[in-house]
Every structure is written in C-alpha cells, then in structure tokens.
C-alpha cells in the first residue's frame, strides 16, 4: 500500500511534507474564524449577513492573492511563494484578535486572504512537479488531506481556548504557523523541472492562459471550480452556526459542546475523502472520480440539511464531508497535467482562486437566506452548486497519466 511513497526520492517526499503541512496550517488559521463566528457576531453586534461579509471579503482577497502569488511562484520559485503565503496569513490571523469593529475585521481578513490564496497554488505546483505521474494523484490527495487535519486542529483549539479565554485568544494562536517557514527554507528544494524551465525562458504572462487551444479549458476549469468553492464555503463557513442554531431558526439545535464533537467526527470523513480520492483517480481517471464525488455530495448535502435527528446528523456528517470535499484532491493533478511548467502555478492560481471571486458571495448569500428562510433552506443552494459543477466536466478532458511538459 505504501510502495508508491518509496518510489519517489527524498526531495519529493520533503516537498510533499512541506506542502501538506502548509495546507494543514492554512486550514487551521482559516477555520478558526468559522468556529468562533457566532461569538464574534454576538460580541460585536453583527447580523448574519455582516458575519458572512467577513468570510466573503477574505475569499475575494484570496482570489487576488492566489493569482498574484502564482505569478511569483512561476517567476521566483514555488518555495518562496509558499513561505510568503504562510507568513502573511499567520500574521494577520493573529491581528484579528485585536479587531474591535466590523471595519477593522474587514481589513485584517482581506490581508489574511491575500496570503491564504497562495498556499494551495504553490503547494499544488510543488507536489505536481516533484512526484512521478503514476502517483501524482495520491501525492496531491495526501497534500489535500492536510485541510481536514487543520480543520480538526482548529475545532480542538477553538473548543478548548474560547470557553476559557474568549474568541480573541483563539486568533492569537494563529501566529504559530509563521515559524513553519523556517523549516521550509532550510529543507525543501525547488523541483528540477521548474529550475530547468526558468533557465530556458522567462515566465509568460496571464495572456498565455487564453492562448489558442487552451483558452476554453481555462474558462471551463475556472467556472467548474467556482461552483465547487461556492458550495464548499457556503456550507462549511456556516456549518458550526447551523448545528448550534435553534430549530425555529432552521438549525439543528445541538448546542456548542455537541457541535464541537460532531465537527471532529466530520473531519474524519473529510480526511478519508481526500486520501481515497487520490488512489481512485489514479486508478479510474480524473474525470469519472471527480463527477462521482460531486454528484454524491449534492445528494448527501440535500439530505443532511433536511434532517434534525442528532443520530442521523452524526452518521451523515462524515459522509457529506467525504464526498463534499474529497474531489479537491483532484484539481491540482488536472491543472498540472493540462498546463506547461512555465505557466503552471499561474494557471493553478488563476483557475482555483478566480473561482473564489464568485464563490465569495456564498457566505454572504447563505447568511442572508438564513436570516429570512432559516439555515436548512439556505444551505440547499450549495447542493445545487455541486450539480452545476459536475455539468462543466462535459468539456474537461481526461488527463490521467500525462507527463508534465
């Protein structure tokens, strides 16, 4: 089972370790906000729509940061881009602990988002270029699984710290990932394919993403990812609030302590979804695995937001997380196998993060609908987004096994 790990060299394994832990820490910092959002809105007197706005501005900034840092990664290296991203989101997560108004929070969330957007871009390029084609999906699945670990760590930290020290202290913990950049600088090497490409030619600009023969794919990939990110952020940012909210507000009425336990259980499903997707996509192909996960997510989420029985929610939660997040492990492989090295990080940054511009409407839209129709009805919008994402795969080719150019 682990023979694939030994088939890569030590440099590739270190690259995967660095990318995975950067993604763990990214999830940790970002999800701290979702977990303390109910306390922030209560303390600062914010409406659900204003709380959703804080999530939306972060996603817009992440889109800008992902594209910009993707260009930095193509020009100056995957490692430098990764270190810059981690340092930025760590510092500004810490500063969120000092926010005393909606305006101040907006500024810190924007600056945090700029760094957050670059982590996946740089990590996906680093892993894609370091691992052999036969195991690229598995390696990216391991990297993506870091999100579930980071999310679970955030649930644990928020659950322990917030009741004792308040929501501000939760953000202060977010500075810790900044120290991770010191290990990356000392231990991880740039992929050989990027080094060789840099010697041969300068990195082209964004216009190369829309060149003849590849422009339509850039548009379709961006639209597909827009829908998946819309569904993911709309559901996951408001999930803690949904589970805690009273039934008359369209919520599950579980309370704070039980919600923490349910979220930890869901992360187990999320982690297995990420890991198994890599093995499945390396076996049956990128397209079939992606569409299967998306359609399963649409059905499971639609069921999940209509039940109120605590036992059913506990059982369904990991299933929703498995299908509703696992497909993310495949996006890095597909884009790596479509675009050449000279624009790979730029392309991954563009197609992944521009999708966040539209998906940034999800937290605000779901929050607004929750104010008027309750959480259950509001979250069904995310189920529809999964179906639309699956439709876009009609125009995306199978790329399994392609050697990187």
Residue pairs with C-beta under 8 A, 6 or more apart in sequence:
4 134
4 135
4 138
5 13
7 132
7 134
7 135
8 16
8 130
8 131
8 132
8 135
8 139
11 130
11 188
11 189
12 130
12 131
12 139
14 187
14 188
14 189
15 126
15 127
15 130
15 131
15 188
15 189
15 191
16 127
16 130
16 131
16 139
16 142
16 143
18 79
18 82
18 123
18 126
18 183
18 184
18 187
18 188
19 82
19 122
19 123
19 124
19 126
19 127
19 143
19 146
20 123
20 142
20 143
20 145
20 146
21 146
21 180
22 82
22 85
22 86
22 119
22 122
22 123
22 146
22 177
22 180
22 184
23 119
23 120
23 123
23 143
23 144
23 146
23 147
23 150
24 146
24 147
24 149
24 150
24 153
25 86
25 90
25 150
25 176
25 177
25 180
26 85
26 86
26 89
26 116
26 119
26 120
26 147
26 150
26 177
27 146
27 147
27 148
27 149
27 150
27 151
27 153
27 154
28 150
28 151
28 153
28 154
28 157
28 174
28 177
29 89
29 90
29 93
29 112
29 116
29 150
29 154
29 174
29 177
30 58
30 89
30 112
30 116
31 150
31 151
31 154
31 155
31 236
32 93
32 154
32 157
32 158
32 170
32 171
32 173
32 174
33 40
33 54
33 55
33 58
33 93
33 96
33 109
33 171
34 55
34 236
34 237
34 238
34 239
34 240
35 154
35 155
35 158
35 159
35 162
35 170
35 240
35 263
36 158
36 162
36 167
36 170
36 171
37 51
37 54
37 55
37 237
37 240
37 241
38 240
38 241
38 244
39 162
39 166
39 167
40 46
40 51
40 54
40 105
40 167
41 47
41 48
41 50
41 51
43 167
44 100
44 101
44 102
44 105
46 102
47 367
47 371
48 241
48 367
48 368
48 370
48 371
49 364
49 367
49 368
49 371
50 102
51 363
51 367
52 237
52 238
52 363
52 364
52 365
52 366
52 367
52 368
53 102
53 106
53 363
53 364
53 367
54 102
54 105
54 106
54 109
54 363
55 109
55 233
55 237
55 360
55 363
55 364
56 360
56 361
56 362
56 363
56 364
57 106
57 109
57 110
57 113
57 360
58 109
58 110
58 112
58 113
58 116
58 360
59 113
59 229
59 233
59 356
59 357
59 359
59 360
59 362
59 363
60 110
60 113
60 356
60 357
60 360
61 109
61 110
61 111
61 112
61 113
61 114
61 116
61 117
62 113
62 114
62 116
62 117
62 353
62 356
63 117
63 353
63 354
63 355
63 356
63 357
63 360
64 113
64 114
64 117
64 353
65 85
65 88
65 113
65 114
65 115
65 116
65 117
65 118
65 353
66 117
66 118
66 120
66 121
66 349
66 350
66 352
66 353
66 354
66 356
67 117
67 206
67 346
67 349
67 350
67 353
67 354
68 114
68 118
68 349
69 81
69 84
69 85
69 115
69 117
69 118
69 121
69 122
69 349
70 81
70 118
70 121
70 122
70 125
70 345
70 346
70 347
70 348
70 349
70 350
70 353
71 203
71 206
71 345
71 346
71 349
72 80
72 81
72 84
72 118
73 80
73 81
73 82
73 118
73 121
73 122
73 125
73 345
73 346
73 349
74 203
74 342
74 343
74 344
74 345
74 346
75 202
75 203
77 190
77 194
78 122
78 123
78 125
78 126
78 129
78 190
78 191
78 194
78 345
79 122
79 126
79 184
79 185
79 188
79 189
79 190
81 118
81 121
81 122
81 345
82 118
82 119
82 122
82 123
82 126
82 184
83 181
83 184
83 185
84 115
84 118
85 115
85 116
85 117
85 118
85 119
85 121
85 122
86 115
86 119
86 177
86 178
86 180
86 181
86 184
87 115
87 178
87 181
88 111
88 112
88 114
88 115
88 116
88 118
89 112
89 113
89 115
89 116
89 119
89 177
90 115
90 174
90 175
90 176
90 177
90 178
91 115
91 175
91 178
92 108
92 109
92 111
92 112
92 115
93 112
93 171
93 174
93 175
94 171
94 172
94 174
94 175
95 108
95 171
96 105
96 108
96 109
96 112
96 171
96 174
97 168
97 169
97 170
97 171
97 172
97 174
98 104
98 168
99 105
99 108
117 349
117 353
117 356
118 349
120 332
120 348
120 352
121 345
121 348
121 349
121 352
121 353
122 345
123 143
124 140
124 143
124 331
124 332
124 335
124 336
124 348
124 352
125 194
125 336
125 344
125 345
125 348
126 188
126 191
127 136
127 139
127 140
127 143
127 332
128 136
128 140
128 332
128 333
128 336
128 344
128 404
129 191
129 193
129 194
129 336
129 341
129 344
129 404
130 139
130 191
131 139
133 337
133 401
133 402
133 403
133 404
134 282
134 401
135 282
136 282
136 333
136 336
136 337
137 277
137 278
137 279
137 281
137 282
137 286
137 329
137 330
137 333
137 400
138 278
138 279
138 282
139 278
140 278
140 329
140 330
140 332
140 333
141 274
141 275
141 276
141 277
141 278
141 279
141 281
141 329
142 274
142 275
142 278
143 329
143 332
144 274
144 277
144 278
144 328
144 329
144 332
145 271
145 274
145 275
145 329
147 270
147 274
147 325
147 328
148 267
148 268
148 270
148 271
148 273
148 274
148 321
148 325
149 267
149 271
151 263
151 267
151 270
152 263
152 264
152 267
152 268
152 271
155 260
155 263
155 264
155 267
156 264
157 170
157 173
158 170
158 260
159 257
159 260
161 169
161 170
161 173
162 169
162 170
163 256
193 341
193 404
194 341
197 340
197 341
197 342
201 342
203 342
203 343
203 346
204 342
204 343
206 346
206 350
208 342
208 343
208 346
209 215
209 218
209 339
209 343
209 346
209 347
209 350
210 218
210 219
214 338
214 339
216 395
217 338
217 395
217 396
217 397
218 347
218 350
218 351
220 392
220 395
220 396
221 334
221 335
221 338
221 351
221 396
222 350
222 351
222 354
222 355
223 355
223 392
224 355
224 389
224 392
224 393
224 396
225 331
225 351
225 352
225 355
225 389
226 354
226 355
226 356
226 357
226 358
226 359
227 355
227 385
227 386
227 388
227 389
227 392
228 294
228 327
228 328
228 331
228 355
228 385
228 386
228 389
229 355
229 356
229 359
229 362
230 355
230 358
230 359
230 361
230 362
230 382
230 385
231 297
231 301
231 324
231 362
231 382
231 383
231 385
231 386
231 389
232 324
232 325
232 328
232 359
232 382
233 359
233 360
233 362
233 363
234 359
234 362
234 363
234 365
234 366
234 379
234 381
234 382
234 385
235 301
235 324
235 366
235 379
235 382
237 362
237 363
237 366
238 363
238 366
238 367
238 370
238 375
238 378
238 379
239 263
240 259
240 263
241 251
241 370
241 375
242 250
242 251
242 252
242 305
242 370
242 375
242 376
242 379
243 251
243 252
243 254
243 258
243 259
243 262
243 263
243 313
244 251
244 252
244 253
244 254
244 255
244 256
244 259
245 251
245 252
245 253
245 375
246 253
247 253
247 308
249 370
249 374
249 375
250 370
250 373
250 374
250 375
250 376
250 377
250 378
251 374
251 375
251 376
252 308
252 310
252 313
253 308
254 262
254 310
254 313
258 310
262 313
262 314
262 317
265 314
265 317
265 318
266 317
266 318
266 320
266 321
267 321
268 318
268 321
269 317
269 318
269 319
269 320
269 321
269 322
270 318
270 321
270 322
270 325
270 326
272 318
272 322
272 326
273 293
273 321
273 322
273 323
273 324
273 325
273 326
273 327
273 329
274 325
274 326
274 328
274 329
275 329
276 326
277 289
277 293
277 326
277 327
277 329
277 330
278 329
278 330
280 289
281 289
281 290
281 329
281 330
281 333
281 400
282 400
285 398
285 400
286 330
286 333
286 334
286 337
286 398
286 399
286 400
287 393
287 396
287 397
287 398
289 327
289 330
290 327
290 330
290 334
290 390
290 393
291 390
291 393
293 323
293 326
293 327
294 323
294 327
294 386
294 387
294 389
294 390
294 393
295 386
295 387
295 390
296 323
297 320
297 323
297 324
297 327
297 383
297 386
298 383
298 384
298 386
298 387
298 390
299 383
300 316
300 319
300 320
300 323
300 324
301 320
301 324
301 379
301 380
301 382
301 383
301 386
302 380
302 383
303 316
304 313
304 316
304 317
304 320
305 375
305 376
305 379
305 380
305 383
306 376
307 313
307 316
324 386
331 351
331 352
332 348
333 399
334 396
334 399
335 344
335 347
335 348
335 351
335 352
336 344
336 348
336 404
337 399
337 400
337 402
337 404
338 347
338 397
338 399
339 347
339 348
340 405
341 404
341 405
344 404
362 381
362 382
362 385
365 378
365 381
366 375
366 378
366 379
366 381
366 382
367 378
368 378
369 377
369 378
369 381
370 378
